[in-house]
Amino acid sequence: MRGRKIPYGYKMSNGRYVLEEKEAEVVKIVFSLTEANKKPSEIHKIVCEMDTDYFSGDIDKSIIRVSTMLQKECYCGSGDYPAIITKECYDNARKNMSNRSHYYAEGKTKIPLKQTCCAICGGQLFRNRDLDDRIWKCSTVGCANRTNGIKEDEFYSQVLSILMDVQADCSLLDKEAVLTEYKPIMNVRMGENEVVMRCHIKPIDDERIKKEIIKLAALKYDCCTYDRTKYLTEEIKDRLRKCEPIFDIDSLLIKDIVKKVILIDHKHISIEFKNGKTITYGG
């Protein structure tokens, strides 16, 4: 089941998404149990007996799959997917998840403000209260994302969903690296000529030649472009593997693996990870 692209509960038939009946029943059970305020670990025990292929193996990974399922709006019929549950059931399950997760302490944010930005103008986000809702907005006056913003429960929910997805499938973080290039400048050519010249001057000054070679090596190093994408990607994956299954937003994890949380508009966010990979909610 690793690397599965079609959401659990669906299959392709004649180029369209249709229900996979056995899996769809599991989806209904997961959402109904969440509506009843059951924890992911409790739900796992039940669904594991219903579909051992998908939920067997590592219990932490299985719980992540349950929690990830609860984040997917496709199950209430969004996009090209037929509905498995009602929108009311989906909203109730999401509400119960949010209530169970201590997303933030009063007056504090789980996501450092300096790690947020607006997709429109690049400005930093801020959080304020509009009536009964906390809203995340762009700090730049006149920006469209300053006028609208996104409700905090939805903002945190989308961040959590992306983090859960990448923990469940680390291959989502893979990013093509740029080839290393060597572009010598004039000083390098001059340094090479200096070394050649010193090698032909009699008597040969070994110490002077050694110094010129070291100097030349430093110049050549500065002329190389090094892409650390591969190493950063592995560091992020290793951090995710070592942490507990993600059910809540951990500000320390955000600091370790995320470069920016980006507000696209009043309904969507994306996360740019420290390896340069950007993942958009629902994308």
Secondary structure, 3 states (H helix, E strand, C coil): CCCCCCCCCEEEECCEEEECHHHHHHHHHHHHHHHCCCCHHHHHHHHHHHCHHHHCCCHHHHHHHHHHHCCCHHHHCCCCCCCCCCHHHHHHHHHHHHHHCCCCCCCCCCCCHHHEEECCCCCCEEEEEECCEEEEEECCCCCHHHHCCEEHHHHHHHHHHHHHHHHHCHHHHCCCCCCCEECCCHHHHHHHHHHHHHHHCCCCCHHHHHHHHHHHHHHHHHCEECCCHHHHHHHHHHHHHHCCCCCCCCHHHHHHHEEEEEECCCCCEEEEECCCCEEECCC
